Amino acid sequence: MSTAEAAPAPAPTRSEARIARSERLRLLMRSPTVIVGVIVLGFWIFCALFPKLVCPYDPIFDNQFTPNMKPEWGHPFGTDTNGRDVFSRVLAGSRNILLIAPAATLLGTVLGTMLGLITGYLRGVVDDVASRFIDAVLSLPLIVTSILIVTAVGKSGTWVVVLVIGLIFAPVVSRTVRAAVLTEAELDYVQAARLRGEKAHYIMSQEILPNVMSPIVVEFTVRLGYAIFTVASLTFIGFGVPPPSPDWAAQINQYWTLIDPYWWMTLFPALAIASLVVAVNLVADGIREVYER
């Protein structure tokens, strides 16, 4: 039995990294689930960016129609209690959620990545203290923690929701990043950087971070789906965008007590939220499958 230990595989060169990225992109473009998710997600993004091109009527001020009309040819989603076209309001309702959810997810991913790099590389007391704090945050349900923080702040609105969700997502992301950093920190290229006398911040940002981007990308896409649901939940209970905004959750909040007999005012915004969450999850599943091969 040989006593020689197998040498660890060398780190990939830049050329190899580019080839790997190209191969992943090719696999993503061939994935049916990713294609379907991107089409649905792209549709809602287009509606959010160009509502005047897709909405047949003004979603906020055009209240010239008969209130409480059932879905019909001229108004496929009916009209609301103010005589506004529900179809136009649903098409325009993606703007707020597609602004808040990605911003909150990006904030949480950046903060979580920084925390994961620090705890995974430095370890020791820093890791122990941070881990106890993370465990405390994760012991409460996400939506309960969000409500507690928003209530404690005493304010609501777009950027408050972004900040709250981002801060709550950071500990979750940090756990994933920390696990990846712990593995990378033992490899030869990190040891070589230490022997060269490189500072800790340089090793974390320039050496380790590029090699843990795969789990970070996967974590971002997964968290985005949770962020959409959380934003909708906070708006529904009154901590998000108030009426007369065509925001989907705001519409559900405004009309859910009228679901019998005016079911269309609540059903179509709810289906829109569901379609967006499903689309993001389809893309996230495809990315996870490709990156974890």
N, C-alpha and C positions, 0 to 999 in steps of 0.2 A: 504494500500500500504506500503510495507516494505521499511524502510529507509536504510537498510543495502545494501551496494554495493557489487556486485559480485567480489570475489577475482580473480585476474588475474591468468591465467593458469601457472603452474610452468614450468620453463625451462626444456627442455628434458635432460635426463641423457645421459651419454656416450653410454650406452647400447641401449637406444632408438634411439640415433643418428645413431649408426651402423645399426640398423634394418631399419631405414628410408633410409639410403644410399643403402643398399642391395635391398630394394623394388624399389627404383628409377632405379638402374642398371637393375633389372629384367624387369621393364617396358620399358626401353630403348632397351633392347635386343629383346623385342617382337614387337617393333614398325617397321612396314614395311618401312616407310620413312627413319628412322635412319639406318636400315640395308642397303638399297640401297645407301644412302649417304656415309656410311662407306666403302662399297665395292668400289665405284668410287674413293673416297678420298684415300683409301688404295692402289689402283692401281697406282695413280699418285705419291704417296709417294714412292712406290716401284721403279717406274721408275726414280725418283729423286735420290734415294739412290744407285741403281744398274743399271745405264744406259748401261753399257757394256753387261749386261745379256739380255736386251730387245731390244737394237738397232741392227738391222742387219748390219748397216754400221756406220762408224765414222761420227757423226753429224757435225763436224767442218772441218776436213781435207780430208775426202774422197770425192773428186770431179772428179772422173774418169768417171762419166756417162755423157750421152748426156744432155746438158742443156735444160731446158724448156720442158721436156717430160711430157705429160699428164699422169694422173693416169693409171696404167696398172698392170698386174699380178706381175711383178718383183718389181715394185715401186707403191704400192697402193695409195700413196699420190702424185705421180709424183716426178719430180726433180726441183730444183730451177735454177736461172740464172747462178750459178756457177757449176752446175752438181752434186749437193749434194742431197742425198735422203731426201725428205721432211718428210717421215714417221719417219725416225731415228731422225730428228731434232725436230719433235713434241714430240716424246717419251722422249727425253732428255731435252725438254724445260721447264719441270716443276720444275727443281732444283732451279733456282733463285727465282721464285715467292713463292715457298714453304719454302725458307729460309727467305726471306724478310718479307712476310706478317705475319707469326706467330710471328717473333721477334718483329715487330712493334706493333702488337696487344698485345703481352705480356707487352711490355714497356708501352703502353697506359693504359692497365688495371691496372698495378701496380701503376703508377703515379695517375691515376684517383681514384683508391681505397684509396690511402693515402690522396688525396685532399678531397674526399667525407667523409672520417672518420673525418678529422679535421674540415671541415665546418659544418658537421651535428652534431658533438658533442659539439664543442666550441661555435658555433653560433655567435651572436653579430656582432662586427665590422669585425672580420675575415670572417664570412659568407657573410656579405654585400659586402665587397671588392672583395672577390673571385667570388661571383655571378655576379657582374658587369663585371668582366674580362671574365668569362665564356660566358655571353650573347654576349659580343663583338666578341669573337672567333666564336661562333655558328651562328652569323648573316651572315657570309660569307659562300658560298658553299665550301665543303671540298676540292675539286680539285683546286679551285681558291686559297684558302689559302695555299695549298701545293706548288703550283707553285710560289706564292709570296715569301714563305720562302726559297725555294731552290734557287730562283733567287737572293734573298738577301744574302744568304750564299756564292753564287758564285761558288759552287762546286756541283758535282753530283757523284753518285756511290751508292753502296749497303748500307753502314751504314749511309750515309746522308739521304737516303730515309727512312730507319728504324727510325731514330731520328725524322724526320719531321712528319711522319705519327703517330708515338707514341705520340708526343707532341700535335698533333691535336685531337687524340682520347681521350686523358686524360680528357679534360673538359666534353665530352659527357658521359664517364663512371662515372665521379664524380657526375653527377646529379642523376644517378640511385642509386649509393651507398649512397649519401646524403639522399635521400628519405627514404631508408631502415634504415639508422642510426637514423634519426629523430624519427622513430617509436620505435626502440629498446631502445633509450636513456631514454624513459619514463617508461620502465618496471622495475619491482621490483629488479631484479638481478643487474641492473646498479646502482640503488639507494643504494642497500646494499653495493656495492663496494665503492661507494663514502663515505658512513658512516664508512667503515673500514679504510678510509684514503688513498685509493689507488690513485696513480698518474694518470693523464689524459692519458698518453701514454700507461699505463698498461691496463686501462679500454678499450681503443680503440682497442688495439692489442689482448688482451687476453680474454676480455669479449664480446665485440660487434662484432669484426671481424668474429669469427667462426659462429655467428648467421646471418650474412648477406652474406655468401658465395654463397648461391643459386642465388641471382640476379647477383652476380659477374661472376659466371660460365656462366649464360645465356648471359650476356653482352659480355663476351669474345668470345663466339661462334658467336654471331651476328656480332660483329665488325670484326671478321676474314674474313667474306664474303666481307664486305666493303673494308678491307685492300687489298684483292686480286684484286678487281676492281681498287682501287686507284694506287697500284703498277703497274698494267698493263697500266693504263692511263698515269702515269708519264714516264714509259719506252717508250710508244708509241710516246710521244712528245719530247723525247730525253734526259730525266733526269735520266734514269735508266741505265741498262746494255747495252753497245754498241755492234754492230756486231763485229766479226762473232759469237757471242754467240747464241746458239739455243733458247734463251728465246723467248717465244711465242709473247709477245708484240713487241720485237725487230724485229721479222720476219714480223709481220704485218706492222710495221713502214718502213721496208726496201722494201716491195713488194706491198703495197696497191696501189701505182700509176700504177702498172702493172696488176691490177685486171682484166682488159680486154686487152688481152685474157687469161692471166695466173692466173685464179681465184683460183686454188688449193693452190698456195703459201700463200694466205691470209686466205682462208676459213678454212682450217684445224687447224691452230694455233688459230683462233678465236673460233672455236668449242671446242677446248681443254680448253680455258679460261672459256667459258660458262659452260662446264661440271663440272669444278672444283668449280665455284661459286655456281652452282645449288646443287652440292653434299654438300658443306659446309652449305648452307641454309637449306637443308633437315635435316641435323644433328642438326642445330641450332633450327629449328622448333620443332623437337622431344624433345630436351632438355628443351626448353621453356615450352612445353606442360606438361612434367613430373614435372618440378620444380614449376610450378605455380598452380598445383592441390591443 
